[in-house]
Amino acid sequence: MNNVKSALIVGVGGQGTLLASKVLGRVVLSEGYDVKVSEVHGMSQRGGSVVTYVRWGDKVYSPVVTEGEADFILSFEKLEAARYAACLKKDGKIITNDRETDPMPVITGACAYPSDVLDKLKANGADVFSFDALALAEQAGSAKAVNIVLLGKFARLTDIPKEKWLDAIKTCVKPQFIEMNVKAFDLGFELE
C-alpha cells in the first residue's frame, strides 16, 4: 500500500475552505505527489457545514476520506472538528480555531452550543491543537485569513519547505491580498 495522507478541511460556508484546499493541493502537487481534492460538500452559500477532502501520496484513486482515514482535520470552528472527528485516524491531528460560530439549531434556540467540545475530543484520544486563529488573522489584516493562519500551523506538522507553501499562497490569492496572507501564514507557522 502506498503512503497516502488525507486531510479534511472543515468549516462553515464563507470561511475559505475552498481556498485552503486549493493551497494545500498545490503544495503537495509541487512535492511530486499524486493529489485528489474533492468538491466542497455542504451548504456553503448559506453558512452551513462545509468539508473538502485533500488526499496525496504515490497514487491516489479517490479524494473521499471515510471513517478513521484522516491524518489531519483543519477546522475553522471547533464544533465542526467534533462533527468530523470520526474520520480521524487513531494517531491523527486536529488543528482548530477555538472560536465558536453558532449553527442554525443554536441560532434558533433549539439547543445550546456545547461548552466542552475540545475536552470531549481530547478525552476520545484526539491530538488537538486549538488556538484563536481569528485573532491572528485580524492581526495579519483580515478576519478572512483564518484559513491561511490554520494552514500555517498545519505546515509546521509537515516536512514540506515553507517556501513551497508561500509560493502556493502567492499563486492562489489575488495580488492585492498576497502580503496579508503571507503575514497570516507566518503567524500560524510561528505558533508553538
TACOR-V951174 format. One record per residue. N is the residue number from 0. RES is the residue in one letter. SS is DSSP state (H for helix, E for strand, C for the rest). D_LAST is the distance of its C-alpha to the last C-alpha in whole Angstrom. Layout:
# TACOR-V951174
<<N/RES/SS/D_LAST> <N/RES/SS/D_LAST>>
This chain:
# TACOR-V951174
<<0/M/C/33> <1/N/C/31> <2/N/C/27> <3/V/C/26> <4/K/E/23> <5/S/E/23> <6/A/E/21> <7/L/E/22> <8/I/E/21> <9/V/E/22> <10/G/E/23> <11/V/E/26> <12/G/C/28> <13/G/C/28> <14/Q/C/24> <15/G/C/24> <16/T/H/23> <17/L/H/26> <18/L/H/24> <19/A/H/21> <20/S/H/23> <21/K/H/25> <22/V/H/22> <23/L/H/21> <24/G/H/24> <25/R/H/25> <26/V/H/22> <27/V/H/23> <28/L/H/27> <29/S/H/26> <30/E/C/25> <31/G/C/28> <32/Y/C/28> <33/D/E/30> <34/V/E/28> <35/K/E/30> <36/V/E/28> <37/S/C/30> <38/E/C/32> <39/V/C/30> <40/H/E/32> <41/G/E/32> <42/M/C/33> <43/S/H/31> <44/Q/H/34> <45/R/H/34> <46/G/C/31> <47/G/C/31> <48/S/E/28> <49/V/E/28> <50/V/E/26> <51/T/E/26> <52/Y/E/26> <53/V/E/25> <54/R/E/26> <55/W/E/26> <56/G/E/27> <57/D/C/30> <58/K/C/32> <59/V/C/32> <60/Y/C/35> <61/S/C/33> <62/P/C/30> <63/V/C/31> <64/V/C/28> <65/T/C/30> <66/E/C/29> <67/G/C/27> <68/E/C/26> <69/A/E/23> <70/D/E/20> <71/F/E/17> <72/I/E/18> <73/L/E/16> <74/S/E/18> <75/F/C/19> <76/E/C/20> <77/K/H/19> <78/L/H/23> <79/E/H/23> <80/A/H/20> <81/A/H/23> <82/R/H/26> <83/Y/C/25> <84/A/H/23> <85/A/H/26> <86/C/H/25> <87/L/E/22> <88/K/E/23> <89/K/E/22> <90/D/E/19> <91/G/E/18> <92/K/E/15> <93/I/E/15> <94/I/E/12> <95/T/E/14> <96/N/E/15> <97/D/C/16> <98/R/C/19> <99/E/C/22> <100/T/C/25> <101/D/C/28> <102/P/C/30> <103/M/H/34> <104/P/H/35> <105/V/H/33> <106/I/H/34> <107/T/C/38> <108/G/C/37> <109/A/C/38> <110/C/C/35> <111/A/C/32> <112/Y/C/28> <113/P/C/27> <114/S/C/25> <115/D/C/23> <116/V/H/22> <117/L/H/18> <118/D/H/20> <119/K/H/23> <120/L/H/20> <121/K/H/18> <122/A/H/22> <123/N/C/23> <124/G/C/21> <125/A/C/18> <126/D/E/15> <127/V/E/13> <128/F/E/10> <129/S/E/11> <130/F/E/11> <131/D/C/13> <132/A/H/13> <133/L/H/17> <134/A/H/16> <135/L/H/14> <136/A/H/17> <137/E/H/19> <138/Q/H/17> <139/A/H/18> <140/G/C/21> <141/S/C/22> <142/A/H/21> <143/K/H/22> <144/A/H/19> <145/V/H/17> <146/N/H/18> <147/I/H/16> <148/V/H/13> <149/L/H/13> <150/L/H/14> <151/G/H/11> <152/K/H/9> <153/F/H/11> <154/A/H/12> <155/R/C/9> <156/L/C/11> <157/T/C/14> <158/D/C/16> <159/I/C/17> <160/P/C/17> <161/K/H/16> <162/E/H/19> <163/K/H/20> <164/W/H/18> <165/L/H/19> <166/D/H/23> <167/A/H/23> <168/I/H/22> <169/K/H/24> <170/T/H/27> <171/C/H/26> <172/V/C/26> <173/K/C/29> <174/P/H/29> <175/Q/H/29> <176/F/H/26> <177/I/H/24> <178/E/H/23> <179/M/H/21> <180/N/H/19> <181/V/H/18> <182/K/H/16> <183/A/H/15> <184/F/H/14> <185/D/H/12> <186/L/H/10> <187/G/H/9> <188/F/H/8> <189/E/C/6> <190/L/C/4> <191/E/C/0>>
